[in-house]
């Protein structure tokens, strides 16, 4: 175990990530500044629709893992 691993565990990063961040040339690290958006990114309309549905009284107390199958049973698919 490396000396920094307990601290990394506490803040939720891997020791390898810390090692990469400590390198002097990390300004070009693609993990720090993505140049593209994922092709599966939600549109603003989809995101708004999800938030609206999740805040409806029937779904407000449910987790996403329960909302999705419930909507599927009703024949609805948002995103």
Backbone as CSV, one residue per row, in Angstrom:
resi,resn,N_x,N_y,N_z,CA_x,CA_y,CA_z,C_x,C_y,C_z
1,UNK,0.844,-1.181,0.000,0.000,0.000,0.000,0.887,1.241,0.000
2,UNK,0.591,2.154,-0.916,1.343,3.409,-0.979,0.904,4.315,0.162
3,UNK,1.788,5.192,0.634,1.450,6.071,1.758,0.238,6.969,1.492
4,UNK,-0.019,7.304,0.246,-1.119,8.220,-0.053,-2.460,7.507,-0.204
5,UNK,-2.470,6.182,-0.265,-3.714,5.455,-0.527,-4.812,5.686,0.514
6,UNK,-4.519,5.722,1.822,-5.612,5.998,2.773,-6.263,7.371,2.541
7,UNK,-5.448,8.363,2.243,-5.995,9.702,1.981,-6.814,9.708,0.690
8,UNK,-6.320,9.010,-0.317,-7.052,8.928,-1.583,-8.398,8.250,-1.386
9,UNK,-8.429,7.199,-0.563,-9.686,6.515,-0.277,-10.685,7.455,0.393
10,UNK,-10.204,8.297,1.283,-11.081,9.225,1.994,-11.718,10.229,1.039
11,UNK,-10.934,10.744,0.090,-11.489,11.749,-0.828,-12.085,11.141,-2.091
12,UNK,-11.982,9.820,-2.231,-12.665,9.140,-3.325,-11.952,9.140,-4.658
13,UNK,-10.632,9.165,-4.652,-9.880,9.048,-5.899,-8.880,7.911,-5.753
14,UNK,-8.364,7.445,-6.876,-7.360,6.388,-6.811,-5.969,7.017,-6.663
15,UNK,-5.045,6.222,-6.156,-3.667,6.697,-6.028,-3.085,7.012,-7.402
16,UNK,-3.507,6.273,-8.417,-3.039,6.513,-9.785,-3.500,7.887,-10.278
17,UNK,-4.720,8.276,-9.934,-5.212,9.603,-10.317,-4.371,10.688,-9.673
18,UNK,-4.087,10.538,-8.383,-3.244,11.505,-7.688,-1.864,11.588,-8.340
19,UNK,-1.308,10.445,-8.684,-0.003,10.412,-9.326,-0.045,11.163,-10.663
20,UNK,-1.129,10.981,-11.427,-1.264,11.664,-12.718,-1.380,13.168,-12.510
21,UNK,-2.135,13.582,-11.474,-2.311,15.013,-11.207,-1.010,15.673,-10.767
22,UNK,-0.141,14.918,-10.130,1.117,15.479,-9.635,2.149,15.696,-10.737
23,UNK,1.939,15.109,-11.899,2.893,15.278,-12.994,2.864,16.720,-13.490
24,UNK,4.039,17.283,-13.786,4.099,18.694,-14.187,3.404,18.989,-15.513
25,UNK,3.246,18.007,-16.379,2.657,18.257,-17.695,1.193,17.823,-17.763
26,UNK,0.478,17.865,-16.646,-0.901,17.389,-16.646,-1.897,18.396,-17.216
27,UNK,-1.422,19.526,-17.714,-2.339,20.503,-18.291,-3.005,19.959,-19.551
28,UNK,-2.410,18.974,-20.185,-2.994,18.369,-21.377,-3.714,17.062,-21.058
29,UNK,-3.933,16.792,-19.794,-4.599,15.560,-19.375,-6.037,15.579,-19.873
30,UNK,-6.394,14.648,-20.718,-7.734,14.634,-21.301,-8.814,14.356,-20.263
31,UNK,-8.447,13.800,-19.130,-9.441,13.576,-18.074,-9.865,14.886,-17.440
32,UNK,-9.019,15.890,-17.470,-9.321,17.159,-16.826,-10.189,18.069,-17.688
33,UNK,-10.105,17.936,-18.991,-10.841,18.827,-19.878,-11.286,18.053,-21.111
34,UNK,-12.466,17.472,-21.050,-12.969,16.704,-22.183,-13.228,17.636,-23.359
35,UNK,-12.873,17.186,-24.539,-13.024,18.003,-25.737,-14.339,17.740,-26.456
36,UNK,-15.084,16.749,-26.030,-16.331,16.418,-26.692,-17.384,16.018,-25.661
37,UNK,-18.626,16.073,-26.086,-19.715,15.626,-25.226,-20.063,14.196,-25.610
38,UNK,-20.476,13.396,-24.675,-20.853,12.026,-25.005,-22.065,12.010,-25.942
39,UNK,-22.100,11.036,-26.820,-23.203,10.963,-27.784,-24.523,10.631,-27.097
40,UNK,-24.458,10.101,-25.877,-25.670,9.728,-25.156,-26.136,10.802,-24.173
41,UNK,-25.535,11.977,-24.231,-25.907,13.057,-23.308,-27.364,13.449,-23.539
42,UNK,-28.070,13.658,-22.441,-29.475,14.056,-22.533,-29.605,15.453,-23.120
43,UNK,-30.655,15.648,-23.891,-30.942,16.988,-24.384,-31.572,17.777,-23.234
44,UNK,-31.625,19.071,-23.376,-32.232,19.915,-22.347,-33.702,19.551,-22.161
45,UNK,-34.377,19.228,-23.250,-35.792,18.851,-23.194,-35.970,17.537,-22.424
46,UNK,-35.126,16.535,-22.701,-35.200,15.252,-21.996,-34.935,15.443,-20.504
47,UNK,-33.932,16.243,-20.200,-33.589,16.488,-18.796,-34.750,17.155,-18.062
48,UNK,-35.355,18.140,-18.676,-36.486,18.836,-18.073,-37.663,17.886,-17.874
49,UNK,-37.904,17.022,-18.859,-39.003,16.068,-18.762,-38.773,15.078,-17.617
50,UNK,-37.548,14.621,-17.462,-37.209,13.700,-16.371,-37.436,14.364,-15.018
51,UNK,-36.978,15.589,-14.884,-37.144,16.315,-13.622,-38.626,16.539,-13.319
52,UNK,-39.388,16.891,-14.328,-40.825,17.111,-14.139,-41.524,15.834,-13.681
53,UNK,-41.245,14.734,-14.360,-41.882,13.455,-13.999,-41.440,13.010,-12.607
54,UNK,-40.162,13.113,-12.300,-39.649,12.669,-11.002,-40.232,13.473,-9.849
55,UNK,-40.687,14.685,-10.105,-41.256,15.526,-9.056,-42.776,15.449,-8.977
56,UNK,-43.395,14.644,-9.847,-44.839,14.450,-9.753,-45.156,13.692,-8.468
57,UNK,-46.309,13.962,-7.861,-46.647,13.317,-6.583,-46.561,11.788,-6.612
58,UNK,-46.927,11.159,-7.727,-46.894,9.692,-7.813,-45.476,9.138,-7.765
59,UNK,-44.486,9.936,-8.149,-43.119,9.443,-8.268,-42.125,10.106,-7.313
60,UNK,-42.529,11.172,-6.653,-41.599,11.967,-5.849,-40.906,11.168,-4.755
61,UNK,-41.564,10.161,-4.202,-40.972,9.385,-3.114,-40.234,8.149,-3.617
62,UNK,-40.198,7.942,-4.936,-39.560,6.752,-5.505,-38.148,7.049,-5.988
63,UNK,-37.315,6.032,-5.977,-35.966,6.166,-6.530,-36.052,5.999,-8.048
64,UNK,-35.035,6.471,-8.784,-35.034,6.284,-10.238,-35.178,4.816,-10.630
65,UNK,-34.605,3.920,-9.810,-34.691,2.495,-10.097,-36.103,1.947,-10.003
66,UNK,-36.990,2.681,-9.351,-38.392,2.268,-9.276,-39.261,3.065,-10.238
67,UNK,-38.848,4.299,-10.525,-39.622,5.131,-11.451,-39.573,4.540,-12.859
68,UNK,-38.397,4.152,-13.305,-38.232,3.667,-14.685,-39.110,2.448,-14.964
69,UNK,-39.085,1.387,-14.122,-39.957,0.250,-14.416,-41.447,0.594,-14.329
70,UNK,-41.792,1.496,-13.419,-43.193,1.905,-13.299,-43.645,2.592,-14.584
71,UNK,-42.823,3.488,-15.104,-43.160,4.157,-16.367,-43.191,3.153,-17.516
72,UNK,-42.280,2.192,-17.503,-42.247,1.177,-18.563,-43.531,0.359,-18.558
73,UNK,-44.030,0.039,-17.366,-45.291,-0.689,-17.263,-46.448,0.111,-17.859
74,UNK,-46.324,1.431,-17.813,-47.343,2.315,-18.391,-47.084,2.588,-19.871
75,UNK,-45.998,2.019,-20.402,-45.669,2.215,-21.814,-44.962,3.518,-22.111
76,UNK,-44.361,4.129,-21.083,-43.666,5.403,-21.268,-42.162,5.214,-21.173
77,UNK,-41.448,5.838,-22.082,-39.983,5.856,-22.054,-39.550,7.285,-22.324
78,UNK,-38.826,7.874,-21.383,-38.428,9.278,-21.524,-37.059,9.407,-22.157
79,UNK,-36.087,8.737,-21.572,-34.718,8.882,-22.081,-33.931,7.618,-21.836
